[in-house]
Amino acid sequence: MKALEILQEGITTQMDFFEAVLTSGYGASMGKIDYEYNKIRRASQSRKDNLKKIQERKRRLQLFISQMKHDGLIEETGAGTVKLKISRKGELKLKELKNRLPGRHYQKESQKTTVIISFDIPEKLRRKRNWLRAVIKNLGFNMVHQSVWIGKVKIPEQFIRDLEKLKILEFVEIFEISLFGTLKKL
């Protein structure tokens, strides 16, 4: 196999060289031919890299699907073509996962004053931190830093209750900047 791969690479290299000569045109300098050859080789390498990335993504997807089948979360249907559907166990798991965190959408309400939300949620609570970022973004806040957000949005009461329910309120600071240039903690 290795011998055939080496021969194939040699043939490909020769073909790339001849293509570079033909692309460069009659009477082209060696520098022009070398430039065209390197351009062709970079494009070829880029195609190979993209193919490897696609193959790796396919492999990861196949592993993921295989693991979900093994866990009983999905099952195959159909005789000729393979189709996947969520199993009863998968539906129960989905319901359980959805109930772990509150929804990510709250009623948006604009206001004149600027609100700053800052948080420092520990790494072990990463899912809750990601939930918080998604909620803040959905409310219309703009990210200043991954853990600092700013916007002219009224904070919904249910959002505060959900922070308390998730036991992350202690890691979140919400400030309001009044028209007088003061910073007031909410």
C-alpha positions as CSV (number, residue, x, y, z in Angstrom):
1,M,0.0,0.0,0.0
2,K,2.8,2.4,0.9
3,A,4.6,1.8,-2.3
4,L,1.5,2.5,-4.3
5,E,0.8,5.7,-2.3
6,I,4.4,6.9,-3.0
7,L,4.0,6.2,-6.7
8,Q,0.6,7.9,-6.8
9,E,2.2,11.0,-5.0
10,G,5.0,11.0,-7.6
11,I,2.5,10.9,-10.5
12,T,0.4,13.6,-8.9
13,T,3.5,15.8,-8.4
14,Q,4.5,15.3,-12.1
15,M,1.0,16.1,-13.2
16,D,1.0,19.3,-11.0
17,F,4.3,20.3,-12.5
18,F,3.1,19.9,-16.1
19,E,-0.1,21.8,-15.2
20,A,2.0,24.6,-13.8
21,V,4.1,24.8,-17.0
22,L,1.0,24.9,-19.2
23,T,-0.7,27.4,-16.9
24,S,2.3,29.7,-16.9
25,G,2.3,30.0,-20.7
26,Y,5.0,29.9,-23.4
27,G,8.3,31.5,-22.4
28,A,7.4,31.8,-18.7
29,S,10.3,32.2,-16.3
30,M,11.2,29.5,-13.8
31,G,9.9,31.8,-11.1
32,K,6.5,32.0,-12.7
33,I,6.4,28.2,-13.2
34,D,7.5,27.7,-9.6
35,Y,4.8,30.1,-8.4
36,E,2.0,28.3,-10.4
37,Y,3.3,24.9,-9.2
38,N,3.2,26.0,-5.5
39,K,-0.3,27.4,-6.0
40,I,-1.5,24.1,-7.5
41,R,0.1,22.1,-4.6
42,R,-1.5,24.4,-2.0
43,A,-4.9,23.9,-3.6
44,S,-4.4,20.2,-3.7
45,Q,-3.3,20.1,-0.1
46,S,-6.3,22.2,0.9
47,R,-8.6,19.7,-0.9
48,K,-6.9,16.9,1.0
49,D,-7.3,18.7,4.3
50,N,-11.0,19.4,3.6
51,L,-11.6,15.8,2.7
52,K,-9.9,14.7,6.0
53,K,-12.1,17.1,8.0
54,I,-15.2,15.8,6.3
55,Q,-14.2,12.2,7.0
56,E,-13.5,13.1,10.6
57,R,-16.9,14.8,11.0
58,K,-18.6,11.7,9.4
59,R,-16.7,9.4,11.8
60,R,-17.7,11.5,14.9
61,L,-21.4,11.6,13.7
62,Q,-21.3,7.8,13.2
63,L,-19.9,7.3,16.7
64,F,-22.5,9.7,18.2
65,I,-25.4,7.9,16.4
66,S,-23.9,4.5,17.5
67,Q,-23.7,5.6,21.1
68,M,-27.3,6.9,21.0
69,K,-28.5,3.6,19.6
70,H,-26.5,1.7,22.3
71,D,-28.1,3.9,25.0
72,G,-31.5,3.1,23.5
73,L,-32.3,6.8,22.7
74,I,-32.8,6.3,19.0
75,E,-33.8,3.4,16.8
76,E,-33.8,2.6,13.1
77,T,-36.9,2.4,11.0
78,G,-37.6,1.5,7.4
79,A,-36.6,-1.5,5.4
80,G,-34.6,-0.2,2.4
81,T,-33.2,3.1,3.6
82,V,-32.1,3.6,7.1
83,K,-34.1,6.2,9.0
84,L,-33.6,7.1,12.6
85,K,-36.3,8.1,15.0
86,I,-36.4,8.9,18.7
87,S,-37.3,5.9,20.9
88,R,-39.6,5.9,23.9
89,K,-36.5,6.0,26.2
90,G,-35.2,8.9,24.1
91,E,-38.5,10.8,24.5
92,L,-38.3,10.4,28.3
93,K,-34.6,11.5,28.3
94,L,-35.5,14.6,26.3
95,K,-38.3,15.5,28.7
96,E,-36.0,15.0,31.6
97,L,-33.3,17.2,30.1
98,K,-35.8,19.9,29.2
99,N,-37.0,20.0,32.8
100,R,-33.6,20.5,34.2
101,L,-33.2,24.1,33.1
102,P,-36.0,26.7,32.7
103,G,-36.8,28.1,29.3
104,R,-34.4,30.5,27.6
105,H,-37.0,33.0,26.5
106,Y,-38.6,35.7,28.7
107,Q,-40.8,38.7,27.9
108,K,-38.6,41.4,26.6
109,E,-39.3,45.0,27.8
110,S,-37.1,48.0,26.9
111,Q,-36.2,50.7,29.3
112,K,-34.3,54.0,29.2
113,T,-31.6,53.1,31.8
114,T,-28.7,50.8,31.0
115,V,-28.4,47.5,32.8
116,I,-25.1,45.6,33.3
117,I,-25.1,41.9,34.1
118,S,-21.9,40.4,35.4
119,F,-21.5,36.8,36.5
120,D,-18.8,34.4,37.7
121,I,-20.3,31.0,37.7
122,P,-17.9,28.1,38.6
123,E,-16.8,25.7,35.9
124,K,-18.6,22.8,37.5
125,L,-21.9,24.6,36.7
126,R,-21.1,25.1,33.1
127,R,-24.5,24.1,31.8
128,K,-26.2,26.7,34.0
129,R,-23.6,29.3,32.9
130,N,-24.3,28.5,29.2
131,W,-28.1,28.7,29.9
132,L,-27.6,32.2,31.5
133,R,-25.6,33.4,28.5
134,A,-28.4,32.2,26.1
135,V,-31.1,33.9,28.2
136,I,-29.2,37.2,28.4
137,K,-28.6,37.2,24.7
138,N,-32.2,36.4,24.0
139,L,-33.3,39.3,26.2
140,G,-31.3,41.6,23.9
141,F,-28.1,42.3,25.9
142,N,-24.8,42.8,24.2
143,M,-21.7,41.0,25.3
144,V,-18.9,43.2,26.6
145,H,-16.9,40.2,27.8
146,Q,-18.0,36.6,28.2
147,S,-19.3,37.3,31.7
148,V,-20.2,41.0,31.3
149,W,-23.3,42.0,29.3
150,I,-24.9,45.4,28.8
151,G,-28.3,46.5,27.5
152,K,-31.3,48.8,27.9
153,V,-33.7,45.9,28.9
154,K,-35.9,45.5,32.0
155,I,-35.0,42.4,33.9
156,P,-38.0,40.0,34.2
157,E,-39.0,38.9,37.7
158,Q,-39.3,35.3,36.5
159,F,-35.7,35.5,35.4
160,I,-34.6,36.4,38.9
161,R,-36.7,33.6,40.4
162,D,-35.2,31.1,37.9
163,L,-31.7,32.2,38.9
164,E,-32.6,31.6,42.5
165,K,-34.2,28.2,41.7
166,L,-31.0,27.2,39.9
167,K,-29.0,28.3,42.9
168,I,-26.8,30.6,40.8
169,L,-28.2,34.0,41.9
170,E,-25.3,34.4,44.3
171,F,-22.9,34.3,41.3
172,V,-24.8,37.0,39.3
173,E,-24.5,40.8,39.8
174,I,-27.1,43.1,38.1
175,F,-26.5,46.8,38.0
176,E,-28.5,49.7,36.6
177,I,-27.0,52.9,35.5
178,S,-29.3,55.8,36.2
179,L,-29.6,59.0,34.1
180,F,-27.6,60.9,36.7
181,G,-24.5,58.8,36.0
182,T,-24.7,56.7,39.1
183,L,-24.4,52.9,39.4
184,K,-27.1,51.3,41.4
185,K,-27.2,47.6,42.3
186,L,-30.6,45.9,41.6
